[in-house]
């Protein structure tokens, strides 16, 4: 049994795998790290693969819970796992983005745009040969909404929905946020299409993936556990079997 952990800014997603199948999956709030104790006790993993983009407190907490369990913490490199990484410096690329690129390359999605819609929206361009061309980062939907509510006197935290021509503040905020997020993803897709002279899909992951997918004009694939999939390929590359 192997344990795979995706430690994000708001949630920890986990998966336990054995004999080629997921034996359990779930998610915990980032301030409920102690919940992993029950996961480890139930599944008794022999190895852990970890992707962490949260702060040092979360990292230290998970390290303490994994004490004594052989583990590997993913870190981006210039080349490896089928990816050629041109980031400057390569190791500064977020581990979650790196894991997503690995999963898309190894599962045959490339060339594609890899977009993770969570606390932040990251939008990365991946060529068919595994070359990571670059990407963008901007606030995610909830963060955009919170900044507007906290930073302005006239735009309170109202609920709303996308409208072609919004006529209420709530609808105006919702429409602006969705347009910004979808427009960023589509801009990267258009650039990659122009560079490669061929159509490319968008691979969406993250908590807001379902809500964003309908506002993208091109082909979209939703992968709910893209980071965990990337960690699974990492384990295999390291000779850790899930069979």
C-alpha positions in Angstrom: 0.0 0.0 0.0 1.3 3.4 -0.9 0.0 6.8 0.3 -0.1 9.8 -1.9 -0.6 13.3 -0.5 -1.5 16.6 -2.3 -1.0 19.3 0.3 -2.6 22.5 -1.1 -3.3 25.9 0.4 -6.7 25.0 1.6 -7.0 21.2 1.5 -5.0 18.0 1.7 -6.1 15.4 -0.8 -5.0 11.9 -0.2 -5.1 8.6 -1.9 -4.0 5.0 -1.0 -3.2 2.6 -3.8 -2.5 -1.1 -3.9 -2.6 -3.8 -6.5 -3.2 -1.3 -9.3 -6.3 0.2 -7.7 -7.3 3.1 -5.4 -8.2 1.6 -2.0 -9.3 4.9 -0.6 -9.3 8.6 -1.4 -10.4 11.7 0.5 -9.7 15.3 1.5 -9.0 17.2 4.7 -9.0 20.9 5.5 -5.5 22.2 5.8 -6.0 23.0 9.5 -7.1 19.4 10.1 -3.8 17.7 9.4 -4.2 15.3 12.3 -6.9 13.6 10.3 -4.1 11.8 8.5 -3.4 9.8 11.6 -6.6 7.8 11.0 -5.8 7.4 7.3 -2.4 6.0 8.1 -3.8 3.7 10.8 -6.5 2.3 8.5 -4.4 1.7 5.4 -0.9 1.0 6.9 1.1 2.4 3.9 4.7 1.3 3.4 5.7 4.4 1.4 4.4 8.0 0.9 4.7 10.3 -2.0 4.1 14.0 -1.2 3.4 17.2 -3.1 3.3 20.2 -0.9 2.7 23.9 -1.8 1.4 24.9 1.7 3.4 26.8 4.2 6.1 25.5 6.5 3.7 24.8 9.4 1.7 22.4 7.2 4.8 20.8 5.9 6.3 20.3 9.3 3.0 18.9 10.6 2.9 16.3 7.8 6.5 15.4 8.2 5.9 14.7 11.9 3.0 12.4 11.0 5.1 10.5 8.4 8.1 10.0 10.7 9.4 6.5 10.2 7.5 6.0 7.0 9.8 6.0 3.9 8.6 9.0 1.8 9.5 11.2 -1.1 8.6 14.9 -1.4 8.3 15.9 -5.0 10.4 18.8 -6.2 10.5 20.2 -9.7 13.7 19.6 -11.7 15.1 20.7 -15.1 14.4 17.3 -16.6 12.7 14.2 -15.3 9.6 12.0 -15.4 9.1 12.9 -19.1 9.1 16.6 -18.6 11.7 19.2 -19.8 11.2 22.2 -17.5 12.3 25.7 -18.7 11.2 27.5 -15.5 13.8 29.9 -14.0 15.2 28.3 -11.8 13.6 24.9 -12.6 13.1 24.0 -8.9 11.0 27.1 -8.3 8.1 25.6 -10.3 5.4 24.6 -7.8 5.4 20.9 -7.0 1.6 20.7 -7.8 2.1 22.2 -11.2 5.0 19.8 -11.9 2.9 16.8 -10.8 0.1 17.9 -13.1 2.5 18.2 -16.0 3.9 14.7 -15.3 0.4 13.2 -15.2 -0.7 14.8 -18.4 2.5 13.8 -20.2 2.4 10.2 -19.0 -1.4 9.8 -19.6 -1.2 11.0 -23.2 -2.9 14.3 -22.9 0.0 16.4 -24.3 0.1 18.7 -26.1 -2.3 20.5 -23.9 -3.0 23.4 -21.5 -2.9 22.2 -17.9 -5.2 24.4 -15.7 -5.6 24.0 -12.0 -8.5 26.1 -10.6 -8.2 26.3 -6.9 -7.1 28.9 -4.4 -5.0 30.2 -7.4 -5.5 29.5 -11.0 -2.4 28.1 -12.7 -2.4 27.7 -16.5 0.6 25.8 -18.0 1.5 25.0 -21.6 2.8 21.5 -22.3 4.1 20.5 -25.7 3.7 16.9 -27.0 7.3 16.0 -26.3 6.9 16.9 -22.7 8.5 20.4 -23.0 7.0 22.7 -20.4 6.9 26.0 -22.2 5.7 28.2 -19.4 2.6 29.3 -17.5 0.5 31.9 -15.7 -0.7 32.3 -12.1 -3.6 34.5 -10.9 -6.0 34.5 -8.0 -8.7 31.9 -8.0 -12.5 32.6 -7.9 -12.8 32.7 -4.1 -9.7 34.8 -3.7 -10.9 37.3 -6.3 -14.2 37.6 -4.6 -12.6 38.1 -1.2 -10.3 40.8 -2.5 -13.2 42.7 -4.0 -15.2 42.4 -0.8 -12.3 43.5 1.4 -10.8 46.1 -0.8 -13.8 48.1 -1.9 -16.6 49.8 -0.1 -19.1 49.4 -2.9 -18.7 45.8 -3.9 -19.9 43.6 -1.0 -19.7 39.8 -1.0 -22.9 39.2 -2.9 -23.9 36.0 -4.6 -24.6 36.1 -8.3 -24.4 34.2 -11.6 -22.8 34.7 -15.0 -24.8 36.9 -17.3 -24.0 38.2 -20.8 -25.0 41.7 -19.6 -25.0 41.7 -15.8 -27.4 44.1 -14.2 -26.7 43.5 -10.5 -23.5 43.8 -8.5 -23.6 40.1 -7.6 -24.0 39.1 -11.2 -21.3 41.6 -12.3 -18.8 40.1 -9.8 -19.6 36.5 -10.8 -19.4 37.3 -14.5 -16.2 39.3 -14.2 -14.5 36.5 -12.2 -15.6 33.7 -14.6 -14.6 35.8 -17.6 -11.2 36.5 -16.2 -10.5 32.9 -15.3 -11.8 31.4 -18.6 -10.2 34.2 -20.6 -6.8 33.4 -19.1 -7.1 29.7 -19.9 -8.3 30.4 -23.4 -5.5 32.9 -24.0 -2.9 30.3 -23.2 -4.7 27.7 -25.3 -4.7 30.1 -28.3 -1.0 30.8 -27.9 -0.2 27.1 -27.8 -2.4 26.4 -30.8 -0.6 29.2 -32.7 2.9 27.8 -31.7 2.1 24.2 -32.6 -0.2 24.9 -35.5 -2.7 22.3 -34.2 -5.7 22.1 -31.9 -4.9 21.3 -28.2 -7.2 20.4 -25.3 -7.4 22.0 -21.9 -7.0 19.6 -19.0 -8.7 21.0 -15.9 -8.3 20.1 -12.3 -9.0 21.7 -8.9 -12.0 22.5 -6.8 -13.4 25.0 -9.4 -12.8 22.9 -12.5 -16.4 21.8 -12.9 -17.7 25.4 -12.7 -15.1 26.7 -15.1 -15.3 24.0 -17.8 -18.6 25.3 -19.3 -17.1 28.7 -20.0 -14.3 27.4 -22.2 -14.9 27.1 -25.9 -12.4 24.4 -26.8 -12.1 20.7 -25.9 -11.9 20.2 -22.1 -11.0 17.2 -20.0 -11.5 17.2 -16.3 -9.1 15.3 -14.1 -10.2 15.4 -10.5 -7.0 14.0 -9.0 -4.3 15.2 -11.4 -1.6 15.8 -8.7 -2.2 12.4 -7.1 -1.9 10.8 -10.6 1.4 12.7 -11.0 2.6 11.3 -7.7 1.7 7.8 -8.8 3.9 8.1 -11.9 6.7 9.5 -9.6 6.4 6.4 -7.4 6.7 4.1 -10.4 9.7 6.0 -11.7 11.3 5.5 -8.3 10.6 1.8 -8.4 7.9 1.9 -5.8 5.2 -0.4 -7.1 1.4 0.0 -6.6 0.8 -3.4 -8.1 
